Amino acid sequence: MNRRSFIKNSSVVSLSASTLTVAACSSPKQASTEKDSAAFTDDFELNEVTIGDLQKKMQSGQYTAAAITQLYLDRIKVIDKQGPSLNSVIELNPDALSIANAMDQERKAGKLRGPLHGIPILIKDNIDTGDQMMTTAGALALDGHKAAKDAFVAKKLRDAGAIILGKTNLSEWANFRSTRSSSGWSSRGGQTRNPFVLDRSPCGSSSGSGSAVSANLCAVAVGTETDGSVIAPASFCGVVGIKPTVGLVSRSGIIPISKTQDTAGPMTRTVTDAAILLGAMTGIDPADAVTTESQGKALTDYTQFLRADGLSGKRIGVEKSFLKGHEGVVGLFRQAIDVLKKQGAVIVEVELLNQFSSIGGAEFTVLQYEFKDGVNQYLASANAGVKSLAEVIAYNRKNEAKAMPFFKQETLESSEAKGGLSSKEYTDALAKTRTSRQLIDKLMASAKLDAICGTSIGFAGCIDLINGDYDTGFYFCPPAAMAGYPHITVPMGTVHGLPVGLSFIASAYQEGPLLSIGYAYEQASKKRIRPPFTKSLIPG
């Protein structure tokens, strides 16, 4: 179940059959690119390269950071803007090549900042950058907004030597605008497409980051999550995603939804690259008080946990409800469980999701209150044409034809109708969602578990701008999201060519052990494949 469906329906049951009806996947607008994508031959010389591969190429002199950056810029032109036309990149950084040249000069001078030195990355368009690029959350209401300075996490990445290649498209306002939005669509950026099957959803809200890194438009990417917005698009697009513990990565300078659930996280093609990227993103930020909780718990190098025998002797709780449902997804899950067993894990069937069936409504209430409060604070100090959520709503109404051509803004409006964070409705709802921590901790303690495992989300549905997203089931994100606990997804295989991810969650600041488990599964299963840019599953 997608995040929006979960919080709207306050349960983990499937949506009614009527919501699953779509006329067809392919649309007339997409048809103009189908000929190009069908004839496209993917012989990109940097396909599937890792951070380590790129460092070796730069160290040997085979490539410079500038040359690698140019290759990715050319790739974006060929793949994202032409050919398959993924539409995953909303804006390119005009300074990218000059930054790459600076990193090359540092390398020549013997200065290496770390494993991300000279590595081109893409970041989501709700993360501030103090440069020539805009930060808009995909909203036309924020078109032209340029941040005065980098978000804390953007600065951390620059300090590590990363080259911010550009920004990725997203579900507008991080999928918190409408109850029937299309994931990956924004009024500024349009519709992002899934690189595996082009008329299928990339999921949201970190749609562009997932699609871009899967299609090899960058080395690694950064997304953000409130409930599923890193994990779900990573799963749909066949990549690795990490939603860290809330507090491990600063949120200052990121357009918010929720101060209790938001976090940025890595989206990569391998667990190793995810570990490297995560280490560069951590740090205590005075502007984000929750990061002080990571003192003594955060690391700058998570690669130490990458062990091929990381599953040996581990007790893994398997979400029992995912053993029923679509035969293709259940089949992949059962195969994954067999891999876990063969790698020495002890499997314990558990039932976690049914304990969350009554919390979804409370979560939505919390998010509405915190969204209004957080967006108002962000816009009040931003150099944007709108200064409050109310002004955003008014802008959209005034510019409805461009800002809301397919679906409206009822979630923005219901959030605006909420009061302040001292409201009893808010504090009661927050207390209810906070029980998620006890539910996870109690289950893990009673069964002596090292992690709880489930299908991340089902396979990608058709893009439908009129009716919006529809449920494909198997959604495992809410428990860790509401608890603020870490969550990792790793490719588990495909159903009819559509990727499905395998998830592992654990208690706070257990990123290291989860990376160990995820890495061991990845190395034993090897389920990541390059996307084929298939135009449609519909014959003809």
Secondary structure as GFF3:
##gff-version 3
##sequence-region A 1 540
A	DSSP	alpha_helix	3	9	.	.	.	ID=ss1
A	DSSP	three_ten_helix	17	20	.	.	.	ID=ss2
A	DSSP	alpha_helix	28	39	.	.	.	ID=ss3
A	DSSP	alpha_helix	51	60	.	.	.	ID=ss4
A	DSSP	alpha_helix	65	75	.	.	.	ID=ss5
A	DSSP	pi_helix	76	80	.	.	.	ID=ss6
A	DSSP	beta_strand	89	92	.	.	.	ID=ss7
A	DSSP	alpha_helix	96	108	.	.	.	ID=ss8
A	DSSP	beta_strand	120	124	.	.	.	ID=ss9
A	DSSP	three_ten_helix	140	142	.	.	.	ID=ss10
A	DSSP	alpha_helix	152	159	.	.	.	ID=ss11
A	DSSP	beta_strand	163	168	.	.	.	ID=ss12
A	DSSP	alpha_helix	172	175	.	.	.	ID=ss13
A	DSSP	beta_strand	185	186	.	.	.	ID=ss14
A	DSSP	beta_strand	190	191	.	.	.	ID=ss15
A	DSSP	alpha_helix	207	214	.	.	.	ID=ss16
A	DSSP	beta_strand	220	225	.	.	.	ID=ss17
A	DSSP	alpha_helix	231	236	.	.	.	ID=ss18
A	DSSP	beta_strand	240	243	.	.	.	ID=ss19
A	DSSP	beta_strand	263	268	.	.	.	ID=ss20
A	DSSP	alpha_helix	271	281	.	.	.	ID=ss21
A	DSSP	three_ten_helix	289	294	.	.	.	ID=ss22
A	DSSP	three_ten_helix	303	305	.	.	.	ID=ss23
A	DSSP	beta_strand	315	319	.	.	.	ID=ss24
A	DSSP	three_ten_helix	320	323	.	.	.	ID=ss25
A	DSSP	alpha_helix	327	342	.	.	.	ID=ss26
A	DSSP	beta_strand	346	350	.	.	.	ID=ss27
A	DSSP	three_ten_helix	353	356	.	.	.	ID=ss28
A	DSSP	alpha_helix	360	380	.	.	.	ID=ss29
A	DSSP	alpha_helix	389	398	.	.	.	ID=ss30
A	DSSP	alpha_helix	400	403	.	.	.	ID=ss31
A	DSSP	alpha_helix	410	416	.	.	.	ID=ss32
A	DSSP	alpha_helix	424	446	.	.	.	ID=ss33
A	DSSP	beta_strand	451	455	.	.	.	ID=ss34
A	DSSP	alpha_helix	478	483	.	.	.	ID=ss35
A	DSSP	beta_strand	487	495	.	.	.	ID=ss36
A	DSSP	beta_strand	498	505	.	.	.	ID=ss37
A	DSSP	alpha_helix	511	525	.	.	.	ID=ss38
###
